Amino acid sequence: MAEHDPSGVIAEADRAQRRAADPAASVWVAASAGTGKTKVLTDRVLNLLLAGADPGRILCLTFTKAAAAEMSARISAKLSEWAVIGETDLSGQLDRLLGRQPMQDQIALARRLFARTLDTPGGLKIQTIHAFCQAVLKRFPLEAGLPPHFQVMDDRTAAERLSDARDRVLNKASAEPESPLGEALRLINRRFAEETFDGLVSELLMERARLGRFFEGIGGPGQITQALLSHLDLPEGESRESVMRNAVSDTAFDAVGLRRAMEALGGSSKTDVERADSLATFLAADPDTRIDLFESYGSVFLTGDGDMRKRLATKKAVETFADIETVMAREAERLIAVRQLLNTIGLAERTAAVLRIASAVLKQYEGGKRRGALVDFEDLVATVCELLRRPGVAAWVLFKLDGGLDHILIDEAQDTNPEQWDVVRALTEEFFSGEGAYEEVRGAGRSIFAVGDVKQSIFSFQRADPEGFLRMRRHFAARVETASKSWASVDLEVSFRSGAAVLGLVDRLFNSRPAAEGVLEADADGEFLSIRHGVSRSGDASLVELWPPFEPVESEDEGAWAVPVTQRGLDNPASRLAGAIAGRIHQWIDRGEILPSKGRPIGPGDIMILVRRRGGFVHEMVRALKERDIDVAGVDRMVLSDQIAVMDLIALGRFLLLPDDDLTLATVLKSPLIGLDEDELFDLAHDRKEHRLWRELRRRAPENARFTMADRLLSSYLARTDTTPPYELFAGILAEGEPSGRRRILE
């Protein structure tokens, strides 16, 4: 990483950002996090407006509503400021934006831009890709094959309908076991656990558009098996039965050689004798019996993992039959080939079964959407993509859209998937060909702009990939240069977010070949282009501290019948790492370590803990900080139904609906709402006279104060169940419950 004077680094960043914001050029920007991507997008829109572009003919595509809202707010704030600030301040801002002294007509235009954008029908088009596609389909519903009154489902509704479609298909398959669908389900049930199958089908259905194109390409779901056989280079009609029959026939193996090997093994060691017995049994059997013996016969030659045994015969057997190892090795190789063929057929069968189920679920789901005039978010992009490819219709739609767009800007371009790129490519088809390429009457002409970080494509968000980002850059560069228009590829390398130590580590790490593969772009010779970050905060302190990994600790085996009388703490890598981080933070705060940039001791609010994902570690981290009395903001996202307090309240609701549910009642009695301990619950439930736990609690309430309290509370709740709405009932329960238990629930 090059060392720069801070002012020089910032000047370098300003030059790169101005090149990227040049309204006269189409620009492709490669930018790491913290290098000013949002600022460049905002500056480019402002430059386009100052160059005379019509606000209604600019389209900015983002990938989150939050990003669209932020960009829209920034532009609106800047335009409204320009409308009212003094002449000197406005001239200074335009000077910094343009990199030169603005002309008088540009100053006058800047004053009018706020009103001009407000007067534009629909305002500036700063939208997510899905919102843009929805707007296109609302304009051309009939051309897209949709009813004009179609509605877009939210994610929850789509998930519920997809789950309902899956349940209907599985119920139908279970009710018709002899049907193709029933056979597919039976095969899946033999090979997949319920959770694995459910996850597999859900993952397939997330790729509904690609799955639909696959079925269309092979001629429909009825051709699944044939397509798989062809893809796996399997002969038509090949099956496990035919492979097994061929594998055990007398002509499939060297029967003479194996018999000689059997005789040699029979006079050798104990292990060889056992092998000889297996060979003799197999060779003497008829074909049907050989199929049943195939696994035990194969174990003579192969290990449990399917590899050839290192030693197929002892030295004494080799002395008796010199070619025994050659004969045995040849048979082992044949058996390996047979197993591979069987595995391939099994793969084809299981894949066909899963695809058949997925196809039926997809058909059911699509049918439900058609009947309800509904589309989901994936349909929006897929339908627009199909619309822009449809013969006889696409030209008309593109003509209408092309007449309304001059500039397209794409944010987070590395997350654009193939279908979304197809939409962008179709929209810009006329930008750089024919009259569209030379039309300059609309102020800044026509341009394409994209900004993204190819390194982030490794996460495959929305099925994006690094090669797609680079491929589209090459595509647009060729189109722009063929039209003799201005093209620029700009790298934003100066980080305004991280310190020198952090950026230096990133550069050193990713400039090593193992880390660069799949992350950095390679040149024509296959050499990876180096990564370099400039540091704008070179005067600020930074430190990277590498800790050794926290490995699992082997626990002592107490034996199967050890009495669980000692409480053991949770000791796993995540909890120990959380404890170590919390301990370090506690040291900083306890010692009053000074934060140099502020000139005061470090406080909890100065520390941010970044995690790769919001998993169990986050809860471990929060717990570790609270144990050391360190203020923490807590978890900003949670699954409400997974919280123990909510689960306790749900258990109480279930008890109120069905008091005879013993397990649910036991859960409620142990919860902070009632607060019985293990011994009290055991005393109540063990060897009870009444069959139901609720009746036993009521019977024994007079003899035990804790049981009396539980009976009183639960009976009062039950008395109000039929007349009080759930919200009011639970609000009253939390207000009136046993004090210490209520406090624990509310905490």
N, C-alpha and C positions, 0 to 999 in steps of 0.2 A: 504494500500500500504506500503510495507516494505521500510524503510529508509536504504539506502546503501551508503557506500563510493563510489564516482564516479569511482575510479579505480577498485573497486571490482565489481561494476555493469557492467562495460565494459568488465571485464574479464569473468563474467558470460555470457554475450552476445556472446563473442568470442567462448567460449566453446560450446554453443548451436549452433552457426553458423557452427562450424567445424563438429559437429555431423551430422548436416543436409547435409553438403557437402561431407561426407564420401563416396567415390566411391564404397566401398565394400558392402554397404547396400542399400536396397530400403528404401526410407524415405518419410514420410508424415509430412508436416510442417504446423502447425497452427500459423499464424503470423498476428498481427494487423498492421495497417498502421504505417509506420515510423520505423519498427523494422528491416529493412534490407533485405526485400524479394528479391529485384533485385540483391543485393550483393551475397546472398546465391545461387541464380540461377547461377550467373556468376562464383562464386567459385567452384560450383559443376562441371560445364562444364570443367573448368581448371583442377580440380582434376582428372576427368575422362580421360582427354587427357594425363596428367602426369602419370596416371596408365596404359597407353598403349592403351586406347580405340581408335578405328578408327574414325576420325572426320566425315566420311561419314555415320557412323552407329549410330550417335546421333541425336535425333529428339527433338527439343524444341518447344512446342506448346504454343503460347501466344494468347491473344484475341483482341489485337489492333496492327495495323501496327507500331504505334509509339513505343510500348513496344518491338516489335521484332527488330526494328531499333536500339533502345537504347541498348538492350542486345548485339546485333551483334557488335555495335560500341565499347562497353566496352571490349568485348573479343578480338576483333581485335587489339584494342589499347594496351591491356596488352600483347598479344603475340608478337606484333611488338616491344614493349619495351623490352621484354625478349631477343629478338634476338640481341640487340645491347648494352645493359647496361653492366657495369663491373661485374666481377665475384663476388665481395663482395656484391654489391647491389642486384644482382640476387639471391644470396644465402640467403640474408636477406628477400627478398620478398617471396621466396619459404618457408622459415622457418615460416613466419607469415601465409602463406596460409595453409601449412600442419600441423602446430603445432609442428613441430620437425625439426631437422637439415636434409636438403635434402641430398640424396646420390649423388655421382658423376654422375651416369648414368641419374638421374633425371634432374640434371643441364644441362647435354648435350642434353637431350631430349627437355627440355624447350627452348633451343636455336633453335632447328629444328622445333618446332611446328608451327611457323608462316608460314614457307615455306610449311610444310606438309598440313596445312589447305588450302593454296592457290592452291596446286596441287590436292586437292580432287575435283572430278567432282561435281559441284554444290555447293561446299563449305559446311560449317556447315548448317544444316537444322534448321534454326530458323525462324519459320513461324507462321502465324495465322492458326487457325483450318480450316478456309475456304480455305486458300492458299494450305494447305496440301491436303485437300480433292480434290481441283481442280487438283493438281498434280497427285493424284491417278487416277482420272477419265481420265486424259490425257493419262495415261499408259494403262488403261483398259476400253476404251470407249465402245467397242462392248460388253464386259462382263456386263457393266452397262446398256446396252440398249440405248446408246447414239450414234449419228453419230460422227465419228472421228473429224470432223471439227467444233464441237459445240463451241459456244461462251458464255462467262459469261456476263450477263447484269449488268450494274451498278444500284444503287438504284433508280436513277431518271428514267431510261428507264423502269425498272420493275414497278415503280409506275404508269408511263404513260400507260403501257400496261394493268395493272390491272384496272386502271380507264376506259380505253377504253372497256375492257371486261365487266365491270359492266354496262356501259352505253348501250352496245349492248343488254345485257340481260334485262335491265329495259325497253328499247324501245320495245323489242319483247313481253315482258309481257303486256305492255300497248296496243300494237296492237292486242293482242289475249286475251281479258279479260275473255273468257270462258275456256281457257286452265288452267291446274294445276298451271302453272307459273303465269298466270294472276290472278287467285283466290288468290294465295299467296301474290301477290303484293297488291291486293285490301284489304286483311286483314291487312297487314302491314301499309298501308296508313291510315287505320282507327285508329290504335293504337299507331303509332310512328310519331314523328315529323321528318322532312326531315333530320335535322342534326343528330338526335339520330340514325335513321336508317343507315345513311351513315357511322357514326362512328362504329356502331355495325357490319356491314358487313365488314368494313375495319379491325376491330379487329379480326373477325373470319378468314379472309383471311391471316392474319399474322401467323395464326396457320395452314397453308395449309397442312403440312405433317400430323399433328394429325387429321385434318378434313378428309383427304383422307383415313387414316387408320380407322377412325370411319365409313365412308361409306362402306369401304371394309368389316369391321367386321359385319355390319348389313345386308349385302347382296345388297348394292346399295342404291342410293337416293330414290328409290321407296319404301323402307322399313322404311323410317324415321318415319312416323306416328305410325306404329306398334311398332317400337323400343321405342318410347317415351311413348306410352300407357303402354307397359310392364314395363318400368323403373319407371313410376309413379303409378304402381299397379292399372291401370284403366282397366275395362273389355273391351274386343274387341268389337268394334262397338258402344261404348259409345259416346254420343254427347250431346251438350247443349240442343238440342230439346228433346232427350229421357229423360234426367235428369229432365227438366222442366215438361214434361208430367207426369212423375212419381211423381214429387213433389206436383202437384196440384190435383192429383186424390183423390177421396173420401176415399180410403183405406190408403192414405199416412199419414193422421193425425187423431187425436181424434175429429171427427166431433161432437159427442154428448157432450163431455166435453167443446169444444169451444163454442157450442151454449149456454150451461148453463153459461159459462163465459160471453158471449155476453149479456145475460139477466141481469146478476148481474152488469155488467159495465153500462148498459143502465139506471139504477136507481141511479147512483152515481154522481160524480163530472163532470164538463164540459169536462175535459180531458178524463175521462173514457167513457163519452158518445161518444166522437169523436172516441175513440178506438172501441166502440161497433158498430158504424156505419161502420167502415172499415171492421170489422169482418163480419157483416151482408152482406155487398156488396160482399165480397169474397165468403162466404159460399153459397150465393144464385146464384152465377154465374155458367155458364157452363165452362168446362175445358179450352176452347180456351180463354175465357174472363179472367179466373183466371190467365193465363200466363201474360196477359197485366197488371193485378192488383197486380202481385207478389211483386213488389218493395214497393208499398204503403202498402200492407198487411204486409210485413216484418217490416216496420217502427213501427208497433204496438209493436213489441217484441224487436227490435234491434236498437241500436244507429247508427248514420251515419258511424261510424268506424267499424260496424259489431259486436259489443259486445252486450251482453244481457243487457237490461235496468236494472238499480238498483232497480227500483220500477215498477212492472208490473200492480199493481192494488192498489187502495186506501183502507183505512181501512173499509169504508162503503161497498165496493164491497166484501171484504173478509168476512164481517159479513153476507152478503147475500149468498155467496157461499164459504164455508170454504176451499175447495180444489182449488180455482181459481188460486192461485199462483203456485201450483204444475202443473196444466194443462198448464198455460201460460209458465212456465219455460221449461216444456217438449217440447212445440212447438218451443220455442226460440232455444233450443239446436238442434232441427231438422232443423230449418232454417239455423243455423250456419253451420251444416254439409252439407246442400245443397249448401250453398254459397262456402264453401271450395271445394266441388266437382266441382262446376262451375268454380272456380278460377283455379283448377288443369287442367281442360279440356281447359280453355282459355290459360293457360301456354303452354300446349302441342300443341295447334293450332298455337299460335304465334311462338313458337320455331320451329315447323315443317315448317312454312312459311319462316322464316328467313333462316333455313338450306337449304330449297329447292332453295331459291334465291342464297345463297352462293354456293351451289353445281353447279348451272348453271353457275355462274360467274367463279368458279374454272375450270369447264370443258372448258369454252370459253378461259380462260387464258392459260390453259395447252395446248389446241389445237393450239393457236397462237405460243406458245413456240416451240412446236414440228415442226410446219411448218417452223419456222425460225431457227431451230437448236440452240435454246437458252436455257440457264439455269439461274436461279437467285441464290443468295447467300444461301437461305434456301435449294434450291435443292441440292447444293453441299454436305452438311452434310447428308441430308435425302437419297440421292442417294447412297453415300458411305456406309451409314448404311445398306441400303437395299442390296447393293452389297455383303457386308460381311456376310449377313444372307442367301443369295440365295443358295439353294442346288445345288451341282454339279459345282458351280462356286466359291463359297466363299473359299473352300479349296485351289484351285489353286492360287487365288489372295493373300490369306494369306501366302501361301508358298513363293510366290515371294516377298511380303513385309517383311515377317519375316526374310528372308535371307538378308535383307538390314538394319535391325534395331536391336540394342542391348540395347539402353538406351532411354527411353522416359521421358521427363521432361514437366510438365504441370504448367504453370503460371496462377495465378488468378483462381485456381481450383474451388472456390466457385461459379463462374459464368458459370460453365460447365453444360449444360442442358442434359436431359436423352439421346437424340440421340447422342450427342457428347461423352458422357460416353460410349455408346455402341460401338462407333468407337474405343475409347481407349482400352476398354475391349477386343475387337476382336483382336486388334494389339498385345496385350500382352498375348494372350491366351496360346501361346507356350513358353513364357518366363520362366514359373515356372512349366512346366510339361514335362515329358519324357526327351529326351536328351537335350532339350533346357534349362532345369533347371540346368544342371550340366556342361554345356559347358563352360570351362574356358580358351580356347585357344585364346580368343579375348581380352586379357588384363584384363579389369575390370569385365569380366563376363557380366551379364545382370541385368538391374535394372529398377525400376519405381520410379519416384520422382514427388511429387505434393506439391505445396505451395499455400495457400489461407487463407482467413479469413472467417470462417463460419458465423460470425456476419453480413457480408456484403450480405449474401444470402437473407436477408429479403427484399432486393430491387427487387428480382425475375428477375434480368437482364437475358435476353434470356431464361426465364422460369426455371432458376436455383432455387433450394430450399435447405435449411440447411440440411434436411434429406438426400438428394442426396449426398451431400459432405461427410456426416458421413457414409452413407451406402457404398460408394465406398472405403472409408478408411478401413472399416471392411472387405470388399471383398478382397482387395489386401493384407491386413495383413494376412488373412487366407491362401491365395494362397502362399504367400512368406514363411510363417512358415511351411506349409505343405511340401514345397519343401526343408525344412531345410536350408533356406537361411537367411541372416541377415536382420532384419526389425527394423526400429526405428520410433517412433512417437515423433516429436520434437515440443515444443512450444517456439516460439520466443516472449519473454515478455518484453524485454528492448527496450524502445522507444528512438530513437535518434532525434525525431522531436519536441515533446511537452514538456512543463514544468511540474513541480510537481503538481501545482494546477489543471491544466487541467486533467492530468492523474488520480489524486486523485478523482476528481469529477466523471470521467467515471467509475472508480472502484466502488465507493459508489453507483452510480446510478444503474449499471447493476448487482450488487450483491444483489439488492432488488428483490423480487420475481416477482412483476408485470412487471418490465422492463426486467427481464431475460427470461420470457416466449417467445419462438419463436426466441431467440437470442443466448442463451448459451446452451451448451450440458448438458443433464441430465444423471445421473448414473442409475444403475439398479433399484434403489429404487425411482426414480423420482425426486431426489434432484439435483438441478442445481449445476454444478461445478463452483467454484468461479473464478472470473477474477482478474488478478493481473498484473499491469504494473510496471516494473522497470524504474527508471529515470536515464538517463545518463547525463542529463543537470541539476543536482540537485543544482549546484551553480548559475544557472541563475534565474532571477526573473520571476514570473508568477502570474497571477491574473485571477480569474473567477468572473465576476460581473453579477448577475442575475437581469434583469430588469422585472418589472411587464408587463403583456401583454398590448398592445395598443388596446383597445376596440373601436368599432364603436361608434360615438357620435350621439345621437338622434338629428335630425335637427328639427327646428321649422316648423310646417305646416303653410304655408302662405296662404292656401286656393287655390281653383281651379282657381280663376279668378284674382289672384294677378298679377299686371303688372311687368314684368321682367326688372326693371330699375336699380337694384342694382347688381353689379358684385360680385359673391361669390367665394371665393377661394376653391380649392379642399381640402376637409377635410376627409381623410379616414385613417384607421390604417397604411397602408403602407407608405403614405406620411408623417405622423407624426413620425413614426419610423425612416424613412430616415432623417427627419429633426433633430431628437434627436441625431442620430449617427453623422451627420455632425456637429451639435453644439458641441458635445464633442470633436471631432477632432479639430475643430476651436479653442476651449479653449486650448488644448495642444499646438498648434502651436503659438497661440497669446501670451500665457504666457511664451513661450520659455522653456517648460518643457524639462528636460534633459533626454536623452536616455543613461542610465548608461553603457550599453555594448559598446557604441561608444564614450562616453564622450562628447557629443555635443547635441544641442537642437534637438527635434524630427522634422522631415521634412515629407512632404506628401509621399515621396518614402519609408518611413519606415513602412507604414501602409497598411495592406491588409484586405479587407472586404470580408469575405466568405459568400456565399449565397447557399441555398439548391438547387435552380434551377434558370435558367436565365429567369425570368418572368418579369412582370411589375415592380416589386420592384427595379430591377437593374436600370431601367431608372429613377425611382423616386430618387434613391440614387445618381446617377450621377448628376441629376438636382440640388439636395440639396447641393452637394459639390460645383458645379459651382456657385450657388447663393452666396456662402460664399467665392468665389475666392480661393478655394482650388484646387490645381492642381490634376487632376485625369486622369488616362490612358484611361478612357472611356469604352465602351462596346466592348469586343473582338469578340463578335458574334452578328450578326443581320440578320434579314430577310430583304434583300435590298428593296423588293417591299413594305414593311410596313413602310418605312421611309417617312416622310411627304414631304421632298424635292423631292424624287423620284416619289411619288404619284402626286405631282404638275406637274412634267415633263411628266408623263404618261398622265395626263389630257390634257396637251397642245398637245401632240401627237394625242390624240383622237379628239381634236377640229380640228387640221389640216387635219385629214382624213374626218371629218364630221362636217363642220362649223354650220350646222343647229341643232346640239345637244345643246339645250338651257342650260340644267343642267351642262354639261361639260364646256361650255363657262363661265357660272357663276362661276364655280370653278376656272377657269384660271384667270378671272378678279379679284377674291378675293385673289389669290395667290401672293407671293412676286414678281412674274414675271411682273405683271401689277400693283397690289397694290391698287385697289379701296377699299374703306371702305364700311361698311354696308349701310350708307345713300346714297352713290353714286350708289351702285348697286340697291338699292330699287328705287331710282329716275329713273334709266335707265329701270328697268324691269316692274315697276308698271304702269298699265293702258297704255301700249305702243300701239302706232298706228300700227306699223308693227307686224306681227304675230311672227316672229323669232327674237331672241335677237340680233343676229349678224347683221341683217339688221337694227334694231333699233339703234345699236351702230354706224353704219356707217352713218345713217341719222342724228343723233344728234351730231356727232363729231364736226362740225364747231361751235357749240354753247357752248362747254365746253372743256377747255384745257386738263382735265384729260381724257375725252373721245377721244379727238384728239390724245393724246399720245397712248392710247390703240389701236385705229384704225390703227395708223401708224405702231406700232410694229407688231400687228397680221397680217396686210396686207403684211408686208415685209416677215414674216415667211411663209405665204401661198404662196407667189410668188416663194419661193425657194423649196417648198415641192416636186414638181415633178422632180426636177433636181439635188437635193442635197441628198446624203446618210444620213440616220438618225444620225449617230455619228457626222458627220461634221456639220449638221444642228443644233443639240443641243449644240455642242461646240461653234458655232457661236452665238447662242442665249444667252448663259451664258456670252460670251465675250462682246456682244453688248447691253444687256438688260439694263433696267433702273437701275442706279447704286445702290441705296439702296436695291432694290429688289434682284439684282444679289448678293449683299453681303450676304443677309439673306439666299438665296438659297445655296450659297457656304459654309456658316457656317454650 
